[in-house]
Structure formats: structure tokens, C-alpha cells
């Protein structure tokens, strides 16, 4: 943008992708215990021999996990989680604005253009990042309470065993429900954030600064959690299942409905909201700040894209 200072210049695609990936990694580190608590609550009731539910409430789930399996268990699967953010979130968030510009073709940004951009980048990121999602969920879900030997000893061990026992396609298990979940979250999260921020700024309720970004991120997290919860639970159950347990994602959903009722699709809703809302807050605040700082410093260069 000619005549603009570095701080005012429109962020390049390279800046957006780099900022999104780094911001998402920071957000994952901060909120990972909430994600683990969500996964444990979502798979609760899946094993008929597991007895009465032992995870009740977000804080109690985290405390129970830390006490019975050790504090580090809250971060089991974090390397896979960070790999997921680098390979997936950097693209679904970083390319969102580029996709918006493509669909609007120079016209004023519309709701339809925003939704199409969210669908496109969300769908693309799933196919690239699905193996990391499979490893992350399985590592978070495994517990020594139900067996003397864990399924996997670490992230790369998980990749190796999954490929050895289930074939290469095992790394893309649960792609369908995760695609539905990720597209829903991406559309709801980014569109809700965009709309809320635009409304607050254009109505002169708030300036385009940290408080505005905070409010917009919480709103986006709330909307995304409500919209995606059923698909998120099915995705977690199906990915974590042993070969042959469910024929497909639809079979998994029907089994949940018959055995546990409609409420099963909203298991882990509170930790899911706390995790997604706090993840959005950390990610969007870091993302906005990183974009501005990188444009001020002039790095990375446009040629790096």
C-alpha cells in the first residue's frame, strides 16, 4: 500500500499465515488442559466397563486427572496439538482474508463471501492436519486407569502404530465428522469475530484495539461452541475408537443416540466453551498484535510468500 506507514500497511499473506500459526500455538499451550478435560468428558460413557462417570465439572476433571495420572497428563498429546496448529490453523486463519478477497472480487465484503471463505479454508486445513488431530485425540484419551499399558508412548509412536495397525488411511480416520466440525467452527468463529469487530468499530462503540478484540473473540468462541458440539463429540468418539467398533461416523452418532440419548452430543460442553473461548481470546489477541508488529518491522518480506 503506497503512502502508508508499515504499521498501517495491509498485512501480506505471508504475515497472516505466520502470525496465525504462531498465535494458534501460543493459544494451544495456554488452553491444552481444558482441551484434554473436554476429550475425557466426551468419551465418558463409551466404555461399558468404565463404571460410574468420574469426570464431573471442568475443574474437577482437571484435578482428578492431575491427581490420578499426574499433572503432565493434562498435556499428553501437546506436540501433536502444536503440529496441528502449524499445519492447519495457520492456513484456515491465515488464508481466510485472502479467500474473502477472492470470493468478493473487489466488491464490499458480504456475509456470503465471509462464509465461503470460512468453508474453503476450514475444509482445506482438515485434509492437511487430520493426522495430527488423530494422534492428539488418542493421546489425550488414553488412560492407565483402564489398562496397564497405554496404546501409545508418544506422538511419533502413535503415528507409527496407527500406520502399522490401521494402514495409512488410519491417520485420516474421522475426516468426515472433523470436516463438518472444522468447517462449522471456522465459519462461525471467523465470521462471528469479523462481524462483531466490524460492528463495534463502525458503531464507534470500541476502537480497533485490545478490548474490542477480546469481546469479539469471546463472542466467536460462544457461537462456535454451540454450533459445533455434536460434531465435535462424534469426531472425538470415532477417532478414539478401536478398529471395528463403529462402521463409520454415522454409526458412531447413532450408537451414541440410542445408548446415551441426545445429551451425549453435548458432553464436555462447558470445558469445550471455556477452551474455545479462551483459545480464541489468546489466539486473536496474539494474531492481531503479531500482524501489526511484523508489518512495523517489515518482516517477513512479501517475497517470502
RODO-2510 file (C-alpha; in nm, 4 decimals, decimal comma):
residues 305
     n   res          X          Y          Z
     1     x     0,0000     0,0000     0,0000
     2     x     0,1714     0,3152    -0,1222
     3     x     0,1995     0,6106     0,1077
     4     x     0,1061     0,4054     0,4154
     5     x     0,3342     0,3531     0,7083
     6     x     0,4491    -0,0011     0,7868
     7     x     0,2131    -0,0133     1,0842
     8     x    -0,0849     0,0870     0,8639
     9     x     0,0053    -0,1336     0,5691
    10     x    -0,2256    -0,4219     0,4866
    11     x    -0,0706    -0,7470     0,6206
    12     x     0,0684    -0,9688     0,3469
    13     x    -0,0402    -1,3299     0,3062
    14     x     0,2930    -1,4460     0,4492
    15     x     0,2485    -1,2273     0,7574
    16     x    -0,1043    -1,3566     0,8132
    17     x    -0,0083    -1,7248     0,7803
    18     x     0,2962    -1,6895     1,0064
    19     x     0,1056    -1,4841     1,2652
    20     x    -0,1889    -1,7265     1,2661
    21     x     0,0334    -2,0323     1,3134
    22     x     0,2362    -1,8784     1,5955
    23     x    -0,0684    -1,7301     1,7688
    24     x    -0,2519    -2,0645     1,7476
    25     x     0,0460    -2,2458     1,9058
    26     x     0,0540    -1,9983     2,1957
    27     x    -0,3214    -2,0416     2,2434
    28     x    -0,2870    -2,4225     2,2392
    29     x    -0,0186    -2,4235     2,5089
    30     x    -0,2306    -2,1991     2,7338
    31     x    -0,5587    -2,3892     2,6897
    32     x    -0,4474    -2,7513     2,6376
    33     x    -0,5577    -2,8780     2,9834
    34     x    -0,9115    -2,7592     2,9034
    35     x    -0,8972    -2,9464     2,5716
    36     x    -0,7860    -3,2653     2,7489
    37     x    -1,0686    -3,2267     3,0028
    38     x    -1,3137    -3,1841     2,7137
    39     x    -1,1903    -3,5017     2,5406
    40     x    -1,2132    -3,7071     2,8611
    41     x    -1,5696    -3,5906     2,9238
    42     x    -1,6690    -3,6570     2,5632
    43     x    -1,5526    -4,0204     2,5660
    44     x    -1,7060    -4,0844     2,9079
    45     x    -1,9777    -4,3469     2,8815
    46     x    -1,8245    -4,5018     2,5701
    47     x    -1,6694    -4,7936     2,7613
    48     x    -1,9447    -5,0075     2,9241
    49     x    -1,6958    -5,1356     3,1824
    50     x    -1,5817    -4,7937     3,2970
    51     x    -1,8451    -4,7731     3,5722
    52     x    -1,9991    -4,4514     3,7001
    53     x    -1,8812    -4,1235     3,5432
    54     x    -1,5717    -3,9996     3,7236
    55     x    -1,5338    -3,6670     3,5438
    56     x    -1,7814    -3,4062     3,6696
    57     x    -1,7215    -3,0402     3,6029
    58     x    -1,4258    -2,8744     3,4366
    59     x    -1,2157    -2,8053     3,7448
    60     x    -1,2898    -3,1451     3,9000
    61     x    -1,1960    -3,3198     3,5763
    62     x    -0,8618    -3,1383     3,5647
    63     x    -0,7962    -3,2053     3,9348
    64     x    -0,8936    -3,5750     3,9011
    65     x    -0,6651    -3,6168     3,6016
    66     x    -0,3729    -3,4431     3,7727
    67     x    -0,4200    -3,6417     4,0947
    68     x    -0,4731    -3,9888     3,9456
    69     x    -0,2485    -3,9740     3,6390
    70     x    -0,0106    -3,6864     3,7087
    71     x    -0,0131    -3,3175     3,6042
    72     x     0,1783    -3,3878     3,2831
    73     x    -0,1151    -3,5996     3,1643
    74     x    -0,3034    -3,2741     3,1063
    75     x    -0,0538    -3,2006     2,8287
    76     x    -0,0456    -3,5503     2,6770
    77     x    -0,0638    -3,5019     2,3008
    78     x     0,0589    -3,1409     2,3053
    79     x     0,3284    -3,1995     2,0381
    80     x     0,0587    -3,3323     1,8037
    81     x    -0,1594    -3,0356     1,9015
    82     x     0,1154    -2,7891     1,8079
    83     x     0,1762    -2,9741     1,4823
    84     x    -0,1962    -2,9409     1,4131
    85     x    -0,1866    -2,5645     1,4692
    86     x     0,1171    -2,5202     1,2442
    87     x    -0,0246    -2,7325     0,9618
    88     x    -0,3933    -2,6457     0,9990
    89     x    -0,4710    -2,3267     1,1938
    90     x    -0,2027    -2,1275     1,0130
    91     x    -0,3886    -2,1949     0,6868
    92     x    -0,7528    -2,1795     0,7957
    93     x    -0,6984    -1,8466     0,9748
    94     x    -0,4077    -1,7063     0,7756
    95     x    -0,5701    -1,7619     0,4349
    96     x    -0,9205    -1,6542     0,5429
    97     x    -0,8745    -1,2927     0,4353
    98     x    -0,7162    -1,3973     0,1046
    99     x    -1,0116    -1,6284     0,0357
   100     x    -1,2513    -1,3453     0,1260
   101     x    -1,0857    -1,1177    -0,1280
   102     x    -1,1104    -1,3914    -0,3927
   103     x    -1,4829    -1,4517    -0,3400
   104     x    -1,5773    -1,0826    -0,3216
   105     x    -1,3650    -0,9900    -0,6277
   106     x    -1,3091    -0,6312    -0,5176
   107     x    -1,6669    -0,5741    -0,4032
   108     x    -1,7556    -0,4839    -0,0452
   109     x    -1,7194    -0,7869     0,1824
   110     x    -2,0536    -0,9626     0,2295
   111     x    -2,1749    -1,2286     0,4728
   112     x    -2,1820    -1,4785     0,1871
   113     x    -1,8203    -1,4032     0,0983
   114     x    -1,7146    -1,4499     0,4591
   115     x    -1,8968    -1,7838     0,4850
   116     x    -1,7500    -1,9126     0,1581
   117     x    -1,4021    -1,8121     0,2768
   118     x    -1,4558    -1,9959     0,6073
   119     x    -1,5816    -2,3103     0,4326
   120     x    -1,2884    -2,3107     0,1904
   121     x    -1,0028    -2,2567     0,4352
   122     x    -1,1644    -2,4742     0,7037
   123     x    -1,2133    -2,7663     0,4665
   124     x    -0,8651    -2,7417     0,3189
   125     x    -0,6993    -2,7350     0,6606
   126     x    -0,8738    -3,0563     0,7738
   127     x    -0,7252    -3,2700     0,4966
   128     x    -0,3774    -3,1360     0,5716
   129     x    -0,3952    -3,1544     0,9515
   130     x    -0,6116    -3,4646     1,0141
   131     x    -0,3210    -3,6998     1,1067
   132     x    -0,2169    -3,4629     1,3850
   133     x    -0,5770    -3,4496     1,5100
   134     x    -0,5978    -3,8309     1,5260
   135     x    -0,2733    -3,8578     1,7238
   136     x    -0,3680    -3,5722     1,9576
   137     x    -0,7127    -3,7086     2,0456
   138     x    -0,5889    -4,0626     2,1064
   139     x    -0,3053    -3,9474     2,3292
   140     x    -0,5417    -3,7236     2,5281
   141     x    -0,7968    -4,0030     2,5648
   142     x    -0,5714    -4,2876     2,6755
   143     x    -0,5701    -4,3577     3,0465
   144     x    -0,3798    -4,6103     3,2555
   145     x    -0,6948    -4,6459     3,4677
   146     x    -0,8464    -4,8778     3,2059
   147     x    -0,5378    -5,0816     3,1308
   148     x    -0,1804    -5,1415     3,2455
   149     x    -0,0290    -5,0459     2,9110
   150     x    -0,1042    -4,7287     2,7133
   151     x    -0,1822    -4,7571     2,3434
   152     x     0,0957    -4,5126     2,2541
   153     x     0,4066    -4,3851     2,4303
   154     x     0,4292    -4,0570     2,2412
   155     x     0,3304    -3,8613     1,9319
   156     x     0,5599    -4,0257     1,6783
   157     x     0,4963    -4,3676     1,8334
   158     x     0,1249    -4,3014     1,7779
   159     x     0,1820    -4,2168     1,4115
   160     x     0,3885    -4,5335     1,3616
   161     x     0,1460    -4,7689     1,5359
   162     x    -0,1590    -4,6223     1,3629
   163     x     0,0010    -4,6694     1,0200
   164     x     0,1251    -5,0195     1,1102
   165     x    -0,2039    -5,1480     1,2517
   166     x    -0,4633    -4,9496     1,0561
   167     x    -0,2812    -4,8515     0,7395
   168     x    -0,2084    -4,5021     0,6119
   169     x    -0,5815    -4,4317     0,5976
   170     x    -0,5902    -4,4679     0,9779
   171     x    -0,4257    -4,1259     1,0027
   172     x    -0,7274    -3,9773     0,8264
   173     x    -0,9846    -4,1590     1,0399
   174     x    -1,2742    -3,9339     1,1347
   175     x    -1,2107    -3,6909     0,8488
   176     x    -1,5843    -3,6626     0,7703
   177     x    -1,7030    -3,5560     1,1189
   178     x    -1,3916    -3,3437     1,1651
   179     x    -1,4556    -3,1782     0,8286
   180     x    -1,8107    -3,0941     0,9362
   181     x    -1,6853    -2,9721     1,2756
   182     x    -1,3940    -2,7701     1,1415
   183     x    -1,5925    -2,6031     0,8636
   184     x    -1,8641    -2,5141     1,1160
   185     x    -1,6138    -2,3795     1,3694
   186     x    -1,4121    -2,1944     1,1076
   187     x    -1,7172    -2,0264     0,9563
   188     x    -1,8793    -1,9459     1,2896
   189     x    -1,5579    -1,8450     1,4652
   190     x    -1,4062    -1,6219     1,1974
   191     x    -1,7323    -1,4787     1,0652
   192     x    -1,8635    -1,4062     1,4175
   193     x    -1,5321    -1,2436     1,5128
   194     x    -1,5280    -1,0380     1,1928
   195     x    -1,8899    -0,9257     1,2263
   196     x    -1,8630    -0,8391     1,5952
   197     x    -1,5389    -0,6458     1,5462
   198     x    -1,6767    -0,4582     1,2447
   199     x    -1,9975    -0,3742     1,4320
   200     x    -1,8140    -0,2451     1,7399
   201     x    -1,5684    -0,0389     1,5348
   202     x    -1,8137     0,1026     1,2794
   203     x    -2,0661     0,1882     1,5529
   204     x    -1,7813     0,3626     1,7377
   205     x    -1,8575     0,1579     2,0493
   206     x    -1,4943     0,0459     2,0650
   207     x    -1,1748     0,1246     1,8788
   208     x    -0,9947    -0,1491     1,6854
   209     x    -0,7779    -0,2302     1,9856
   210     x    -0,7345    -0,4997     2,2535
   211     x    -1,0735    -0,4621     2,4357
   212     x    -1,2579    -0,4877     2,1051
   213     x    -1,0569    -0,7944     2,0036
   214     x    -1,1266    -0,9542     2,3447
   215     x    -1,5055    -0,9074     2,3262
   216     x    -1,5164    -1,0257     1,9643
   217     x    -1,3108    -1,3378     2,0468
   218     x    -1,5360    -1,4397     2,3395
   219     x    -1,8448    -1,3918     2,1223
   220     x    -1,6870    -1,6014     1,8457
   221     x    -1,5980    -1,8787     2,0927
   222     x    -1,9531    -1,8916     2,2300
   223     x    -2,1120    -1,9144     1,8840
   224     x    -1,8626    -2,1749     1,7609
   225     x    -1,9086    -2,3974     2,0671
   226     x    -2,2878    -2,4129     2,0357
   227     x    -2,2761    -2,4840     1,6639
   228     x    -2,0033    -2,7488     1,6687
   229     x    -2,0593    -2,9503     1,9883
   230     x    -2,2494    -3,2508     1,8394
   231     x    -1,9960    -3,2928     1,5573
   232     x    -1,7069    -3,2447     1,7982
   233     x    -1,8252    -3,5261     2,0277
   234     x    -1,8839    -3,7657     1,7349
   235     x    -1,5425    -3,6764     1,5922
   236     x    -1,3695    -3,7450     1,9239
   237     x    -1,5538    -4,0758     1,9815
   238     x    -1,4932    -4,2025     1,6297
   239     x    -1,1258    -4,1068     1,6159
   240     x    -1,0619    -4,2662     1,9555
   241     x    -1,2474    -4,5910     1,8727
   242     x    -1,0646    -4,9176     1,8105
   243     x    -1,0887    -5,0658     1,4578
   244     x    -1,4321    -5,2225     1,4016
   245     x    -1,6042    -5,0535     1,6959
   246     x    -1,8043    -4,8290     1,4633
   247     x    -1,8699    -4,8862     1,0940
   248     x    -1,8491    -4,5145     1,0193
   249     x    -1,9105    -4,1738     1,1768
   250     x    -2,2869    -4,2038     1,1201
   251     x    -2,2881    -4,5397     1,3004
   252     x    -2,0978    -4,3793     1,5881
   253     x    -2,3551    -4,0998     1,6124
   254     x    -2,6496    -4,3433     1,6051
   255     x    -2,4896    -4,5647     1,8723
   256     x    -2,4418    -4,2612     2,0958
   257     x    -2,8020    -4,1519     2,0437
   258     x    -2,9503    -4,4971     2,1172
   259     x    -2,7324    -4,5808     2,4193
   260     x    -2,6868    -4,2391     2,5807
   261     x    -2,9578    -4,0149     2,4408
   262     x    -2,9388    -3,6681     2,2788
   263     x    -2,7485    -3,5215     2,5743
   264     x    -2,4456    -3,7317     2,4740
   265     x    -2,3867    -3,4913     2,1837
   266     x    -2,3264    -3,2091     2,4305
   267     x    -2,0887    -3,3887     2,6657
   268     x    -1,7989    -3,1665     2,7630
   269     x    -1,9905    -2,8545     2,6545
   270     x    -1,8606    -2,6339     2,9375
   271     x    -1,4917    -2,7264     2,9002
   272     x    -1,5406    -2,7034     2,5244
   273     x    -1,6716    -2,3466     2,5588
   274     x    -1,4060    -2,2463     2,8132
   275     x    -1,1381    -2,3940     2,5938
   276     x    -1,2656    -2,2486     2,2664
   277     x    -1,3439    -1,9059     2,4133
   278     x    -1,0069    -1,8793     2,5910
   279     x    -0,8303    -2,0214     2,2841
   280     x    -0,9974    -1,7579     2,0685
   281     x    -0,9056    -1,4793     2,3095
   282     x    -0,5370    -1,5774     2,3253
   283     x    -0,5160    -1,6564     1,9539
   284     x    -0,6910    -1,3445     1,8211
   285     x    -0,5103    -1,1067     2,0589
   286     x    -0,1738    -1,2581     1,9609
   287     x    -0,2733    -1,2701     1,5940
   288     x    -0,3709    -0,9036     1,5774
   289     x    -0,0599    -0,7958     1,7703
   290     x     0,1770    -1,0111     1,5639
   291     x     0,0379    -0,8829     1,2352
   292     x     0,0920    -0,5230     1,3413
   293     x     0,4402    -0,5798     1,4814
   294     x     0,5549    -0,7767     1,1768
   295     x     0,4283    -0,5082     0,9412
   296     x     0,6050    -0,2435     1,1502
   297     x     0,9332    -0,4313     1,1272
   298     x     0,8774    -0,5145     0,7611
   299     x     0,9226    -0,8882     0,8191
   300     x     0,8633    -1,1399     0,6775
   301     x     0,9206    -0,9915     0,3332
   302     x     0,6472    -1,0094     0,0693
   303     x     0,8768    -1,2242    -0,1426
   304     x     0,8685    -1,4885     0,1311
   305     x     0,5068    -1,5665     0,0454
***
